[in-house]
Amino acid sequence: MNQNNRFLKFTIGDDDKKIVRKFLVQHKFSSSQLHNLKNKGGQIFVNHKQRHFNYPLKKGDQILIVLNTEEPSDLIEPMPGKVDVVFEDDYLLVVNKPPGIASLPAKAKDSKTMANVVKSYLIDKKENSSIHLVTRLDRNTSGLMVFAKTSYAHSLLDRILHTEDFKKFYLAMVYGQVSPEKGLIDLPIGIDPKAFYMRNIDHDLGKPSQTLYETVEKFDDASLLKLKLLTGRTHQIRVHLTAIGHPIIGDDMYSKKIDPRMDRQALHCYCLEIVHPVTKKLLKLTAPLPKDMVMLKSVLRGEKNG
């Protein structure tokens, strides 16, 4: 069993809190993680000696935190399947999700999802198979998804998820040519009162939502856009692009039309830039356009083999 991600090492500096509990809170341990550390087998060592939460610290002290082992939930059943790993270490797993598979199981459904497949993958590697999904994608959106390997790494990622330390970039092919060619869509998004599974622009009850867009390529009657999410609302890109009159090709839910050229929304999470929550190194991760979007781009360009 790979135990590396259970061990966290710190050196006390001038600006660090000087009581163990306060130090841990300063370093983003949640109340539930403190509870687990205390009551479910976690350990705290200061200068190689086991200590308690109220132990006083001084500059230069070496702290070793041994996280408690996690018990995987039975709600997500492991299911074998292909996992396209883009990045992996002791704390994170980033995968390239194909279109047509959901991120998480829905209630009362036992169909295969990325969570099921990743759980099977982690079990095969004899690692902790608790599922900590950091980012999710719609079933018919492809691209990069992030899983954390521990609850602590998950909480650290959640804290930076909608900051400049965690940037998410998408590519979308939309109807028409967008004017201006780049800009900010700043429109609040709420639940569609006519269909709970859809979202719409709601200036009264909607949550603030912002999407940056830039035209990458123009076609006769379509555009390839690069988008950056500043917030993370359900269906945000799809709703925002529809709202400005340029729905995503193939997105029949919001465009209200079937397009024979694309049997799903032409939307792909192609790039993530993440400041690693533990190592603090900048990760720049990319996933190439899937085949169906490559083919659509050829069709839009009017290429013979499109």
C-alpha positions in Angstrom: 0.0 0.0 0.0 1.4 3.4 -1.0 1.5 5.4 2.2 3.5 8.4 0.9 0.4 10.7 0.8 -0.4 10.1 4.4 2.8 11.8 5.6 3.1 15.6 5.7 6.2 17.4 6.8 6.6 21.0 8.0 9.2 23.2 9.5 8.0 25.9 11.9 8.8 29.4 10.6 8.5 32.9 12.1 5.0 33.5 10.9 3.6 30.1 11.9 1.3 29.6 14.8 3.1 28.2 17.8 0.5 25.7 19.1 0.0 22.4 17.2 -3.8 22.8 16.7 -3.5 26.5 15.6 -0.7 25.6 13.3 -2.8 22.9 11.6 -5.8 25.2 11.2 -3.4 27.8 9.7 -2.3 25.1 7.2 -5.9 24.5 6.1 -6.8 21.4 8.1 -10.6 21.4 8.4 -12.5 20.6 11.6 -13.4 17.2 10.3 -9.8 16.5 9.4 -8.7 17.5 12.9 -11.3 15.2 14.4 -10.1 12.3 12.2 -6.5 13.1 13.1 -7.3 12.9 16.8 -9.8 10.1 16.9 -9.3 7.9 13.9 -5.6 6.9 14.0 -3.8 10.0 12.9 -0.5 11.0 14.6 1.5 14.1 15.3 5.3 14.1 15.8 7.4 17.1 16.8 11.1 16.6 16.4 10.5 12.8 16.2 8.4 12.6 19.4 4.7 12.1 19.4 2.8 15.1 20.6 -0.8 16.4 21.2 -2.8 19.3 19.8 -1.9 21.7 22.6 1.8 21.1 22.4 3.8 24.4 22.1 6.0 24.9 19.1 9.1 27.1 18.4 10.8 28.2 15.2 12.8 25.4 13.6 10.7 22.6 15.0 10.1 19.7 12.6 6.5 18.4 12.4 5.5 15.1 10.9 1.7 14.6 10.4 0.6 11.1 9.8 -3.0 11.3 8.4 -5.5 8.6 9.4 -6.3 5.9 6.9 -9.5 6.5 4.9 -12.3 4.0 4.6 -13.7 4.1 1.0 -17.4 4.5 0.6 -19.5 1.6 -0.7 -21.7 4.1 -2.6 -19.3 4.1 -5.5 -18.7 0.6 -6.9 -15.4 -0.1 -8.7 -15.8 -0.8 -12.4 -13.0 -1.6 -14.8 -12.4 0.7 -17.7 -9.7 2.8 -19.4 -8.2 5.7 -17.4 -6.3 8.2 -19.6 -3.9 9.5 -17.0 -2.5 13.0 -17.7 -0.8 13.6 -14.4 -0.4 11.6 -11.2 1.5 11.8 -7.9 0.9 10.9 -4.3 -1.8 13.7 -4.0 -3.5 14.2 -7.3 -4.8 12.3 -10.3 -5.7 14.2 -13.4 -7.5 12.2 -16.2 -8.7 13.0 -19.7 -12.4 12.1 -19.7 -13.9 10.9 -23.0 -17.4 12.2 -24.0 -20.3 10.0 -23.2 -19.5 9.1 -19.6 -20.7 10.9 -16.5 -18.4 12.1 -13.8 -20.3 10.7 -10.8 -23.1 8.2 -10.4 -26.6 9.6 -10.1 -28.9 8.4 -7.4 -30.4 5.0 -8.1 -28.1 4.5 -11.1 -25.4 1.9 -11.4 -24.1 2.8 -14.9 -20.3 3.2 -15.3 -18.9 6.7 -14.5 -15.4 8.2 -14.2 -15.7 7.8 -10.4 -16.3 4.1 -10.8 -13.5 3.6 -13.2 -11.0 5.7 -11.2 -11.9 3.7 -8.0 -11.1 0.5 -9.8 -7.8 2.0 -11.1 -6.8 3.0 -7.6 -7.6 -0.4 -6.2 -5.5 -2.1 -8.9 -2.6 0.2 -7.8 -3.3 -0.9 -4.1 -3.8 2.8 -3.2 -6.5 4.5 -1.1 -9.6 4.2 -3.2 -11.7 6.9 -1.6 -13.1 9.1 -4.3 -12.4 12.8 -3.9 -13.7 14.5 -7.1 -12.4 18.0 -7.4 -13.7 19.0 -10.8 -16.5 17.4 -12.8 -17.6 17.6 -16.4 -21.0 17.1 -18.0 -21.5 13.6 -19.5 -21.0 14.9 -23.0 -18.2 17.3 -22.3 -14.7 15.9 -22.7 -11.3 16.7 -21.2 -9.4 17.2 -18.0 -10.8 16.1 -14.6 -9.1 16.3 -11.2 -9.3 13.8 -8.4 -7.6 14.2 -5.0 -6.1 11.2 -3.4 -6.7 12.3 0.2 -9.3 14.4 2.0 -6.6 16.8 3.0 -5.4 17.4 -0.6 -9.1 17.7 -1.6 -9.7 20.5 0.9 -6.6 22.3 -0.2 -7.7 22.2 -3.9 -11.2 23.3 -2.9 -9.8 26.4 -1.4 -8.1 27.5 -4.6 -10.6 26.1 -7.1 -11.9 29.5 -8.3 -8.7 31.5 -7.9 -5.8 32.2 -10.2 -4.0 29.2 -8.6 -6.5 26.9 -10.4 -7.2 28.0 -14.0 -9.5 26.0 -16.2 -9.5 26.5 -20.0 -12.0 25.1 -22.5 -12.4 24.9 -26.3 -15.8 25.2 -27.8 -17.1 25.3 -31.3 -20.2 27.6 -31.6 -22.7 28.7 -34.1 -21.9 32.0 -35.8 -19.1 34.5 -35.4 -18.9 36.2 -32.0 -18.6 40.0 -31.8 -16.6 41.3 -30.1 -14.0 38.6 -30.8 -13.1 38.4 -27.1 -14.6 39.6 -23.9 -16.2 38.7 -20.6 -19.7 37.2 -20.2 -20.9 38.3 -16.8 -24.5 37.0 -16.3 -26.0 35.4 -13.3 -27.1 31.7 -13.6 -30.0 30.0 -11.9 -32.1 26.9 -12.2 -34.5 26.9 -15.1 -38.0 26.9 -13.5 -39.3 24.8 -16.4 -36.7 22.1 -16.1 -34.7 21.5 -12.9 -31.8 19.8 -14.8 -31.3 22.9 -16.9 -29.9 26.4 -16.1 -30.8 29.8 -17.4 -29.9 33.5 -17.0 -31.7 34.7 -13.8 -31.1 38.3 -12.8 -33.2 38.0 -9.7 -32.2 34.7 -8.1 -29.1 33.6 -10.2 -25.6 33.3 -8.8 -22.9 35.5 -10.1 -21.2 33.8 -13.1 -18.3 34.9 -15.2 -16.7 33.4 -18.4 -13.8 34.9 -20.4 -13.9 34.0 -24.1 -11.6 34.6 -27.1 -12.0 33.7 -30.7 -9.3 31.3 -31.9 -10.5 30.6 -35.4 -13.4 31.8 -37.6 -15.3 29.7 -40.0 -18.1 30.6 -42.5 -20.9 30.1 -40.0 -19.1 29.1 -36.8 -16.2 29.9 -34.5 -13.7 28.1 -32.3 -13.5 29.8 -28.9 -11.1 29.5 -26.0 -12.8 30.0 -22.7 -11.7 30.5 -19.1 -14.0 29.9 -16.2 -13.9 32.5 -13.4 -16.7 30.8 -11.6 -17.9 27.2 -11.6 -21.7 27.0 -12.2 -23.5 24.0 -13.6 -23.6 24.3 -17.4 -22.0 27.7 -17.2 -20.3 27.8 -20.6 -23.2 26.3 -22.3 -25.7 28.8 -20.8 -23.5 31.8 -21.2 -22.7 31.1 -24.9 -26.4 30.5 -25.6 -27.3 33.8 -23.8 -25.0 35.8 -26.2 -26.6 34.1 -29.2 -23.9 31.6 -30.0 -24.8 28.2 -28.6 -22.3 25.3 -28.8 -22.6 23.1 -31.9 -24.3 19.8 -31.0 -25.7 21.1 -27.7 -29.4 20.3 -28.5 -30.4 21.0 -24.9 -29.7 24.7 -25.2 -29.6 25.3 -29.0 -32.9 23.4 -29.4 -31.7 21.8 -32.6 -30.1 18.5 -33.7 -26.9 18.9 -35.6 -25.9 15.9 -37.8 -22.3 17.0 -37.7 -22.0 16.5 -33.9 -23.9 14.2 -31.6 -22.8 16.0 -28.3 -21.8 19.5 -27.3 -18.5 20.5 -28.9 -16.9 21.4 -25.6 -13.6 20.2 -24.3 -11.6 21.1 -21.1 -8.2 21.2 -22.8 -5.9 22.9 -20.2 -5.5 23.2 -16.5 -2.9 25.4 -14.7 -2.8 24.4 -11.0 -0.4 25.5 -8.3 0.1 22.1 -6.6 -1.4 22.3 -3.2 1.4 20.4 -1.5 4.6 20.9 -3.6 3.5 24.4 -4.7 4.9 23.7 -8.2 2.9 25.0 -11.2 1.3 22.2 -13.2 0.4 23.0 -16.8 -1.6 20.1 -18.1 -3.2 19.7 -21.5 -5.5 17.2 -23.3 -5.7 17.2 -27.1 -9.0 17.7 -28.9 -10.9 14.4 -29.2 -11.5 12.9 -32.6 -15.1 14.1 -33.0 -14.1 17.7 -32.5 -11.1 17.4 -34.8 -13.5 16.0 -37.4 -16.0 18.8 -36.8 -13.2 21.4 -37.2 -12.3 19.9 -40.6 -15.9 20.0 -41.7 -16.2 23.7 -40.6 -13.0 24.5 -42.5 -14.5 22.9 -45.6 -11.7 20.4 -45.9 -12.3 17.6 -48.4 -11.7 14.8 -45.9 -13.9 16.4 -43.3 
